[in-house]
Amino acid sequence: MNPQTMILDAEEAIKQKRNMTLVVPRPFKNKPKGFPRGSLLAEQTKSNVNSYDPRKILDWLKNNGLYDGNK
């Protein structure tokens, strides 16, 4: 998933007052520094399905210069 897609998904999740669901590789060895911690929803052989607070995703993107808060 690219940053623009994450931004759109996070903004939509905030509008709908829900969390984001992301599938991450297992193990998540190359997790970017400061990436938010999610809640485990499902564990699979090669990946995990996690729920994330969309505001934390946007904050992380903003802290990394990938989101400015404007559309």
C-alpha positions in Angstrom: 0.0 0.0 0.0 1.4 3.4 -0.9 1.2 6.5 1.3 -1.6 8.1 -0.8 -3.8 5.0 -0.4 -3.1 4.9 3.3 -4.1 8.6 3.6 -7.4 8.1 1.7 -8.2 5.0 3.7 -7.4 6.7 7.0 -9.4 9.7 6.2 -12.4 7.6 5.2 -12.1 5.5 8.4 -12.1 8.7 10.5 -15.3 9.9 8.7 -16.9 6.5 9.3 -15.7 6.5 13.0 -13.9 3.1 12.6 -10.4 1.7 12.7 -8.3 0.7 9.7 -7.5 -2.9 8.9 -4.1 -3.7 7.4 -2.5 -6.9 6.5 1.2 -6.9 7.5 3.9 -9.5 6.8 4.8 -12.0 9.5 7.2 -11.4 11.0 7.0 -7.7 10.5 10.9 -7.4 10.5 11.2 -4.2 8.5 8.5 -2.3 10.3 9.2 1.4 9.7 10.5 3.4 12.7 7.6 4.8 14.7 4.9 2.9 12.9 1.8 2.6 15.1 1.1 -0.5 17.0 -2.1 -2.3 15.9 -4.4 -4.8 17.5 -4.1 -8.3 16.2 -7.4 -9.4 14.5 -6.1 -12.6 12.8 -2.9 -14.6 12.6 -2.1 -16.3 9.3 0.9 -18.3 8.1 2.7 -15.5 6.3 0.8 -12.4 7.6 -1.2 -10.9 10.4 -4.4 -8.8 10.1 -4.2 -5.8 12.4 -6.6 -3.0 13.3 -5.1 0.5 13.6 -6.3 3.9 14.8 -6.5 5.9 11.6 -5.4 9.1 13.5 -2.2 7.3 14.5 -1.5 6.3 10.9 -2.0 9.9 9.7 0.2 11.2 12.5 2.9 8.7 11.5 2.6 9.7 7.8 2.8 13.4 8.8 5.9 12.8 11.0 7.6 11.2 8.0 6.7 14.1 5.6 4.2 12.0 3.7 1.0 13.9 4.8 0.4 17.6 5.4 -3.2 17.4 6.7 -4.6 19.2 3.6 -6.5 17.7 0.7 
